[in-house]
Amino acid sequence: MTKPFAAHRDGLAWALYALIAALAVLQGGVGGLLPFLQAEFGMSHSAEAAHITALGVGGLLAGLVAERVRRRVGRARMLLGVAALAGTGSVLLAVARGPEWSVLALTVVGAAVGGALIVGQSLLVARSGAAAPRMIGEFNLSYAAGAVVAMVALPVLAGIAWRLLPAVQGLLVLLVVLPWLAAVRGRAAGVPDVDEPRDGGAWTLARPGVGLTAMCLCVAVEWSFLFWLATHLVSVSGHTPEMAALVTGVMWALVLVGRWAGAALLPRHGGARVLTGSLGLALVAALVLGQAQHVGVAVVAAVLAGAAAANLYPASVALVVSGAPRRADGVVARATLLSSGTSILFPLALGWLADAWGLSMAFWVVPATTLLALVAVRLAGPRPTADFDVAALTRSR
């Protein structure tokens, strides 16, 4: 039996955090960018949804090939390829002259983010043992930090040109993150696969397949808030794109705080309990967002949405990994594949309904999906393992 690597924040861990944070500057900033793209390109809600779906298509492609690529070239080279791909997508978006080019650019970005999520999280699981939920939480916390930077910078950069956001992000990836990953790639190459028998951690699942369903539903709810909030505030509530970007920044700030809290909550309470609380907040957030014509109410909706969305993805990953702890690489790749499929279909359906019924009416699909997610989490049958040792988990922090 291979002894798991001790969980610690060494140069490789920080490089992984920097990678996902840099990628989040662009992917997380898409929600705030959409009103600016709509103003320049004159897009319908369906065309806006196509940009969100493009991220999912890229993630789906990553899920289809990531495991094969990892086995062929190794995690270290794959991380370098992900960073190079991200830089390419940023350049494409910065020079886009129409929606077809911006959709292509976001497909490339989505593939890079999908690859980073798969190889980054599986690498952290392989190195961290029972502390993997905390490391996954910190990894996703870094994503939130990058998105907050994007939402703070976007209103400033948009005063000059919105294209500066992908341009600056591309330079950050290519000139800072890529060389950093190259410097520490030896540590990634030395980490064994996690397909061998090992400690399963603190939680397990009675029905792993239902856990994957729950993850897909949670991703649908998460993306609805992260990428539709700004559009909802402009199209339904009547706010300006600049105000919507600032309010979206408030949401991402709460995502950052929520993921910081989630990094501590996930190891102790498990993915299912964290998901249940997050989904409950999502129901309240959807109701408040429908009454967000006043800026103060919009901010409250953003706070609730950020708190709700913060841990939907990391807690979902923790949930599905607990169903098959000895096959984390394959499980994370499969979960990314399925959740990417959800992120393709759900935004398209929401955009089509918004064009047909209006976004205000169409957004009621989100609380309905939230209720289904709560049922799926319950049916997955999460339970603590018999040898769960809170003291040992605390000592690993």
Protein Blocks (a to p, Z undefined) as FASTA:
>chain_A
ZZdddddddfklmmmmmmmmmmmmmmmmmmmmmmmmmmmnopafklmmmmmmmmmmmmmm
mmmmmmmmmmmnojklmmmmmmmmmmmmmmmmmmocbfklmmmmmmmmmmmmmmmmmmmm
mmmmmmnmmmlmmmmmmmmmmmmmmmmmmmmmmmmmmmmomklmmmmmmmmmmmmmmmmm
mmmmmmmmmpccfkbccdebjbdcfblmlmmmmmmmmmmmmmmmmmmmmmmmmmmnopaf
klmmmmmmmmmmmmmmmmmmmmmmmmmnojmlmmmmmmmmmmmmmmmmmmmmbfklmmmm
mmmmmmmmmmmmmmmmmmmmmmmmmlmmmmmmmmmmmmmmmmmmmmmmmmmmmmmnopkl
mmmmmmmmmmmmmmmmmmnopacdfklcfklmmmmZZ
